[in-house]
């Protein structure tokens, strides 16, 4: 009787999901820092439109998804995912126009942290989520200089969309092969900032330098992280993914320092240490409990 061959696996299937998530985090935060340099000419809405346009175009070229290959229920799910994706990007860039990168990401993190707490099945996950929450509070510099209120509200709204993004991505993941799902979602997301972005950017969209920077932002902030996160969410539960994302504020502060010249204070360093410790803790706990974070 002939031997049964193992199912073929792609290169990305052999990468541990934790590595996928961490790579995506670094890419999106340095992309956000680069996007901030576009605000003077394009405004946050124009920068969002440029990022999503190039991101969607690149993904369509790579994956060439055919919407006709999916049922209506699948398309409705990916449509909702794309809408949330667009709103998350748009509200975050509006917040980033008013807040430092580290603060904006810290406040936005209420989304994945909320997912981690509400979907947790292990008491240790709640402990690590609590430790991350302490770090987030410290990173907002309580008692220090006042922070733009509208910016904080926009960052919090982006956090809610981020939470919905995590849950919808995990729900849609099994129905779409490769990057087809995230590609279709990016096309839908492009509709969100289309009108305000076109108005905000105006003739600046014809500047070749801005287009090159926008292309780089799309690759760093959309193509790389969303593809990697979408794949990672196939293999790890939402609560583990949510707490892993506690690395975001620390990486955002680092990107702000290196790209935008934003300095780090002692309180920020303590906060970063706390959220990194929380991420390491939940990763180790999940590996011991069910092996979901190891390479299969």
SULTA-V843798 format. One line per field, one symbol per residue. ss: DSSP state (A for helix, B for strand, O for the rest). psi: psi as a letter, one per 30 degrees, with the letter a starting at -180 (. if undefined). burial: + if it has 24 or more other ideal C-beta (glycine too) atoms within 12 Angstrom, else -. A space follows every 50 residues. Layout:
BEGIN
ss: ???
psi: ???
burial: ???
END
This chain:
BEGIN
ss: OOOOOOOOOOAAAAOOAAAAAAAAAAAAAAAAAAAAOOAAAAAAAAAAAA AAAAAAAAAAAAAOOOAAAOOAAAAAAAAAAAAAAAAAAAAAAAAAOOOO AAAAAAAAOAAAAAAAAAOOOOAAAAAAAAAAAAAAAAAOOOOOOOOOAA AAAAAAAAAAAAAAAAAAAAAAAOOOOOOAAAAAAAAAAOOOOAAAAAAA AAAAAAOAAAAAAAAAAAAAAAAAAAAAAAAAOOOOOAAAAAAAOOAAAA AAAAAAAAAAOOOOOAAAAAAAAAAAAAAAAAAAAAAAAAOOOOOO
psi: kkkkkkkkklefffkkfeeeeeeeeeeeefeeeeefffeeefleeeeeee eeeeeeeeeeeefhkjffflleeeeeefeeeeeeeeeeeeeeeeefffll eeeeeeefffdeeeeeefgkfkeeeeeeeeeeeeeeeefgikfakkkkee eeeeeeeeeeeeeeeeeeeeefeffkkbgeefeeeeeeeffegeeeeeee ebfffgjeeeeeeeeeeeeefdeeeeeeeeeefffkleeeeeeefffeee eeeeeeeeefgklkleeeeeeeeeeeeeeeeeeeeeeeeggfglk.
burial: -----------+--+++++++++++++++++++++++++-++++++++++ ++++++++++--+-+--------++-++++++++++++++++++++++++ +++++++++++++++++-++-+-+++-++++++++++++++-----+--- ++-++++++++++++++++++++-+++-++++++++++++++++-++--+ +--++----++-++++++++++++++++++++++++++++++++++++++ +++++++-++---+---+--+++++++++++++-++-----++---
END
